[in-house]
Amino acid sequence: MSAAPALPLDLAALQTARQRIADRVLATPLWANDALSRELGAPIHLKLENLQRTGSFKLRGAAHKIDCLLRRGEAGRGVIAASAGNHAQGVAYAARGAGLAATVVMPVNAPLTKIESCRSLGAEVVLAGENLEAAREAAQALATRRGAPCIHPYDDWEIIAGQAGVGLEIVEALPAVAQIVVPLGGGGLLAGIALAVKSQRPDVRIVGVQADAVAPWRHFLTDGGIAAVPGDAHTIADGIKVKVPGELTRQVVAGLVDAIVTVDDDAIAEALVRLLERTRTLGEGAGAVGLAALMRRLVPLAADRPTVVVVSGGNADLTLIGRSIDFGLASSGRLLSIAVRLPDTPGRLAGLLGLVAEHGMNIRHVEHRRGELHVPVGMTEIILQIETRDAAHQEELLEHFGRSGLAVRRLAA
């Protein structure tokens, strides 16, 4: 793409936005990760927005929007926002710093950790609706009753201008950047980065990444349409679980984004594990989708051209992280769960565990099942959860079990 569309934000406006909020947001690290670069065969740099003050890039847009409202004298009655978590925390933090009252409307099933985080930042939390769309309607109604501005999480030029700081920092820190891979939900982060980068380096390739289960942008760059998302769609990348993208963000994406890809939850879970291993930092599901796309080879890489992956946030529910890690280990061949049926006689369990040890595997969990309808009298079923090197290592063990005449059943992760 050689030219930007006619949009109300030019480079000077984006730089001004960044300067106005510089004392409230962090210029997050851009880390050249050697381990990932070797693994993927190209220079990989991670833009760690999970280390932002509120654990997400959302603080940038919220801080800039509140700054603009204050300059126009429009925030006297406080501010209101709807969010499943990150936008709410960004608004709460920025409002507290500005001395404003903040009310955040969250779905009734929002993670308790994010609810408590908003309250700890001084925000009033209102739980309304089963999903983000319903919460947003409730927030708008509340804003109308109170006469207070409702801060949209992505479909607002002032929000987009705030998010653009991520792109400005990338170009400054890595002038040779060739490609930037960005999580994509409503489109605010992707739009801001695209505007900031393409206005200086139109040759840089910009790629958006969605969760496959909630991917309204799926065919947008080919036919301009927004795909319908099932009402019961679920993904562990809840931060980008947006069914209706913004109208303003569509304008930017249509003119400046080069590709959009999708990744499933298996890939996201594997990426969460890899992020922990390679960076020792925590990402949430939405924050890991860019790395997931690279690991699944959905984004072309060049051995001599740097790619930046934006890790957009790290505000993960720790219970979900635990499940996601186990799922990621299982899907990458490093955690095996099996049921083995044995005669219920002394020494059989010890012999079974010995077979596992011979293959250099570690047993995480052992469970006996006796007296259940599917286990014949005189037999016992042993449930094993085993840590392995990879899928080939697992097959080696299963083949050994087969040669030993053992009845083995693989269990879901």
C-alpha positions in Angstrom: 0.0 0.0 0.0 1.6 3.3 -1.1 -0.7 5.9 0.3 -2.9 6.4 3.4 -6.6 7.2 3.0 -7.9 10.6 4.0 -8.3 10.2 7.7 -8.5 12.9 10.5 -5.3 11.7 12.2 -1.9 12.6 10.7 1.5 11.9 12.2 1.6 15.3 13.9 -1.7 14.6 15.7 -0.5 11.2 16.8 2.8 12.6 18.1 0.9 15.3 20.0 -1.3 12.7 21.6 1.7 10.7 22.7 3.3 13.8 24.3 0.2 14.7 26.2 0.0 11.4 28.0 3.8 10.6 28.3 3.7 11.1 32.1 0.8 8.7 32.6 1.9 5.7 30.4 5.0 3.7 30.0 7.1 3.4 26.9 7.1 -0.3 27.0 10.1 -2.5 26.1 10.7 -3.8 22.6 12.6 -7.0 23.2 14.7 -8.8 20.6 14.0 -12.4 21.6 16.9 -14.7 20.6 15.1 -17.9 21.5 12.1 -17.2 19.4 14.2 -15.8 16.6 16.1 -19.1 16.4 13.0 -21.2 16.6 11.1 -19.2 13.9 14.1 -18.5 11.7 13.7 -14.7 11.6 14.5 -11.7 13.8 11.5 -11.6 16.3 11.0 -8.6 18.6 8.2 -8.5 21.2 6.5 -5.2 22.1 5.6 -5.9 25.7 2.4 -4.0 26.4 1.6 -6.6 29.1 4.1 -4.5 31.1 2.1 -1.3 30.8 0.9 0.3 34.1 -2.5 -1.4 34.0 -1.2 -4.6 32.2 -2.6 -3.6 28.8 -2.2 -1.1 26.0 -5.8 0.1 26.8 -4.4 2.7 29.2 -3.0 4.7 26.3 -6.3 5.3 24.7 -8.2 5.9 27.9 -5.6 8.4 29.1 -5.7 10.4 25.9 -9.5 10.4 25.7 -9.7 11.7 29.3 -7.1 14.3 28.6 -9.2 15.5 25.6 -12.4 15.6 27.6 -10.7 17.7 30.3 -9.3 20.1 27.7 -12.9 20.6 26.4 -14.4 20.8 29.9 -16.7 17.8 29.2 -15.8 15.5 32.2 -17.3 17.5 35.1 -19.7 14.7 35.9 -17.1 11.9 35.7 -16.7 9.3 32.9 -18.4 6.0 32.1 -17.1 3.0 30.2 -18.1 -0.5 29.4 -15.5 -3.3 29.3 -14.8 -6.9 30.1 -11.7 -5.8 31.9 -8.7 -4.0 30.2 -10.5 -0.9 29.0 -12.3 -0.6 32.3 -9.0 -0.7 34.2 -7.4 1.8 31.8 -10.3 4.2 32.3 -10.3 3.7 36.1 -6.6 4.4 36.3 -6.6 7.4 34.0 -9.7 8.9 35.7 -8.1 8.5 39.2 -5.0 10.3 38.0 -7.1 13.1 36.6 -9.2 13.4 39.8 -12.4 12.3 38.0 -15.1 9.8 39.1 -15.2 6.7 37.0 -18.0 4.2 36.5 -17.3 1.0 34.6 -20.1 -1.3 33.4 -18.9 -4.9 33.1 -20.8 -8.1 32.1 -22.1 -10.1 35.0 -19.6 -12.9 34.2 -16.5 -10.7 34.1 -13.5 -12.2 35.9 -13.5 -11.4 39.6 -9.9 -10.3 39.4 -10.7 -7.6 36.9 -13.7 -6.4 38.9 -11.7 -6.1 42.0 -8.9 -4.4 40.1 -11.3 -1.7 38.9 -12.6 -1.2 42.4 -9.1 -0.9 43.8 -8.5 1.9 41.4 -11.5 3.8 42.8 -14.0 3.1 40.1 -17.7 2.3 40.7 -18.4 -1.1 39.1 -21.8 -1.9 37.7 -22.5 -5.5 36.6 -25.0 -5.6 33.7 -25.7 -7.9 30.8 -24.5 -11.4 29.8 -22.0 -10.1 27.3 -20.0 -7.0 26.3 -22.6 -5.8 23.9 -25.3 -5.7 26.6 -22.9 -4.1 29.0 -22.2 -1.4 26.5 -25.9 -0.6 26.0 -26.3 -0.4 29.8 -23.3 2.0 30.0 -24.7 4.2 27.3 -28.1 4.4 29.1 -26.3 5.2 32.3 -24.3 7.9 30.6 -27.4 9.5 29.2 -29.1 9.6 32.6 -26.1 11.1 34.3 -25.1 13.5 31.6 -21.5 12.0 31.6 -19.4 11.0 28.6 -19.3 7.3 27.8 -15.8 6.3 26.6 -15.9 3.8 23.8 -13.1 1.1 23.9 -12.1 1.4 20.3 -14.4 3.3 17.9 -13.2 6.8 18.7 -10.5 8.8 17.0 -9.1 10.1 20.3 -8.9 6.5 21.6 -7.2 5.4 18.4 -4.7 8.3 18.6 -3.7 7.2 22.1 -3.1 3.6 21.0 -1.0 4.9 18.1 1.8 5.5 20.7 2.6 1.8 20.4 3.4 2.2 16.7 5.4 5.4 17.2 7.6 3.6 19.8 8.2 0.6 17.6 9.5 2.7 14.7 11.7 4.8 17.0 13.2 1.8 18.7 13.5 -0.4 15.5 13.8 1.8 12.4 14.5 -1.4 10.3 11.1 -3.0 11.3 9.6 -4.9 8.3 6.4 -6.3 9.7 4.2 -5.8 12.8 1.7 -8.4 14.0 -1.1 -7.1 16.1 -4.0 -8.6 18.1 -7.3 -7.6 16.5 -10.7 -7.2 18.3 -12.6 -4.0 17.8 -9.6 -2.6 15.9 -8.4 0.3 18.0 -4.9 -0.9 18.6 -4.5 -2.2 15.0 -5.8 1.1 13.6 -3.6 3.2 15.8 -0.4 1.2 15.0 -1.2 1.2 11.3 -1.7 5.0 11.2 1.5 5.7 13.2 3.7 3.3 11.2 2.3 3.7 7.6 2.6 7.5 7.9 6.3 7.1 8.3 7.1 3.7 6.7 4.4 2.7 4.2 6.5 -0.3 3.2 6.1 -2.0 6.7 3.6 -4.9 6.5 0.8 -4.7 9.1 -1.0 -7.9 10.1 -4.0 -8.3 12.4 -4.7 -11.5 14.2 -8.1 -12.6 15.5 -9.3 -15.6 17.5 -10.9 -18.0 15.1 -14.1 -18.5 17.1 -14.8 -14.7 17.1 -13.6 -13.4 13.8 -15.9 -10.8 12.3 -12.9 -9.4 10.3 -12.2 -12.7 8.7 -13.0 -11.7 5.1 -13.0 -7.9 5.5 -9.9 -7.2 3.4 -11.2 -9.3 0.5 -14.9 -8.3 0.4 -15.3 -5.5 2.9 -17.9 -7.5 4.8 -18.2 -8.3 8.5 -18.7 -11.9 9.2 -21.5 -12.9 11.6 -20.4 -14.4 15.0 -22.5 -17.1 16.7 -24.1 -15.9 19.9 -22.5 -18.7 21.9 -19.0 -18.2 20.5 -16.2 -18.7 23.0 -12.5 -18.1 23.1 -9.8 -17.9 25.7 -8.8 -14.6 24.1 -11.6 -12.7 25.8 -9.8 -9.4 25.3 -10.5 -9.5 21.6 -13.9 -11.2 21.8 -15.6 -8.4 19.8 -18.5 -9.4 17.6 -19.1 -6.0 16.0 -15.9 -4.0 14.9 -15.9 -0.2 14.9 -17.0 1.9 12.0 -14.0 4.2 12.3 -11.5 1.4 12.8 -12.8 -0.2 9.6 -11.8 2.8 7.6 -8.2 2.5 8.8 -8.0 -1.2 8.4 -9.4 -1.1 4.9 -6.7 1.4 3.8 -3.6 0.5 5.8 -3.7 -3.1 7.0 -2.1 -5.7 4.7 -3.5 -9.0 6.1 -5.8 -10.5 8.7 -5.4 -14.1 10.0 -7.1 -16.2 12.6 -5.8 -18.6 15.2 -7.7 -21.2 17.3 -7.6 -21.6 21.0 -5.2 -24.6 20.8 -2.6 -22.3 19.1 -3.3 -19.5 21.6 -2.8 -21.8 24.6 0.5 -23.1 23.1 1.6 -19.5 22.6 0.9 -18.6 26.2 3.2 -21.4 27.3 5.9 -20.3 24.9 5.6 -16.7 26.0 6.1 -17.7 29.6 9.1 -19.9 28.7 10.8 -17.5 26.3 10.2 -14.2 28.1 9.2 -15.1 31.7 6.3 -12.7 31.3 2.6 -13.4 31.5 0.3 -12.8 28.6 -3.4 -13.1 28.4 -5.1 -15.0 25.6 -5.7 -11.9 23.5 -2.1 -10.8 24.0 -0.7 -14.0 22.7 -2.5 -14.3 19.4 0.3 -12.7 17.4 2.8 -15.2 18.6 0.3 -18.0 18.0 0.0 -16.9 14.4 3.8 -17.0 13.9 4.1 -20.4 15.6 1.5 -21.8 13.2 3.3 -20.3 10.3 0.3 -18.1 9.2 2.5 -15.0 8.8 5.4 -15.1 6.3 8.8 -14.4 7.9 12.1 -13.4 6.2 15.5 -14.4 7.7 16.9 -10.9 7.4 13.8 -8.8 8.1 12.6 -8.0 11.7 9.1 -8.8 12.7 7.5 -7.2 15.8 4.9 -9.1 17.7 2.7 -6.9 19.9 1.9 -8.6 23.2 -1.1 -6.4 24.0 -1.9 -7.4 27.5 -1.2 -9.6 30.5 -4.3 -9.3 32.7 -5.1 -13.0 32.7 -7.4 -14.8 35.2 -4.9 -17.0 36.9 -7.3 -20.0 37.0 -7.7 -19.7 33.3 -3.9 -19.4 32.9 -3.4 -22.6 34.7 -5.9 -24.4 32.5 -4.5 -22.8 29.4 -1.0 -23.8 30.3 -2.0 -27.5 30.8 -4.0 -27.3 27.5 -1.0 -25.8 25.7 1.4 -28.4 27.1 -1.0 -31.1 26.0 -1.6 -29.8 22.5 2.2 -29.4 21.9 2.9 -32.9 23.0 4.4 -32.2 26.4 1.6 -33.4 28.6 0.0 -36.9 28.2 -3.1 -38.1 30.0 -3.9 -41.8 29.7 -6.0 -44.5 31.4 -4.4 -48.0 31.7 -6.3 -51.1 32.8 -4.4 -53.6 34.9 -5.1 -56.7 37.0 -5.6 -55.5 40.6 -2.6 -57.4 42.0 0.4 -56.4 44.0 3.3 -54.9 42.0 1.4 -54.1 38.8 1.3 -50.4 39.5 5.0 -50.3 40.3 5.8 -52.1 37.1 3.7 -49.6 35.1 5.5 -46.7 36.7 8.8 -48.3 36.0 7.9 -48.5 32.2 7.3 -44.7 32.3 10.5 -44.0 34.1 12.5 -46.1 31.6 11.4 -43.5 28.9 12.7 -40.6 30.9 9.3 -39.2 31.7 8.0 -37.5 34.8 4.6 -38.5 36.3 2.6 -35.5 37.5 -0.5 -37.3 38.7 -1.6 -40.9 39.5 -5.2 -42.0 40.2 -6.7 -45.4 41.0 -10.2 -46.3 39.8 -11.8 -49.5 41.3 -15.4 -50.7 41.6 -16.7 -48.5 38.7 -19.1 -49.9 36.2 -16.6 -49.7 33.3 -13.9 -51.5 35.3 -14.3 -55.3 35.5 -14.1 -57.0 38.9 -10.5 -57.9 39.6 -9.1 -55.1 37.5 -8.1 -51.5 38.2 -7.8 -48.5 36.0 -4.8 -46.2 36.5 -5.1 -42.6 35.4 -1.7 -41.2 34.6 -0.8 -37.6 33.7 2.8 -37.6 32.3 5.2 -34.9 31.3 6.9 -35.7 28.0 9.3 -34.0 25.6 7.1 -33.9 22.5 4.5 -35.9 20.5 7.1 -38.4 19.3 8.1 -39.1 22.9 4.5 -39.9 23.7 4.1 -42.3 20.8 7.3 -44.1 21.9 5.7 -44.8 25.3 2.3 -45.8 23.8 4.0 -48.2 21.4 5.9 -49.7 24.3 2.7 -50.2 26.2 1.1 -51.8 23.2 4.0 -54.3 22.9 3.6 -55.1 26.6 -0.1 -56.0 26.1 -1.5 -53.2 28.1 -4.9 -51.7 27.4 -4.3 -48.0 27.1 -6.9 -45.2 26.5 -5.8 -41.6 25.7 -7.7 -39.0 27.6 -8.5 -35.4 26.7 -6.3 -32.7 28.2 
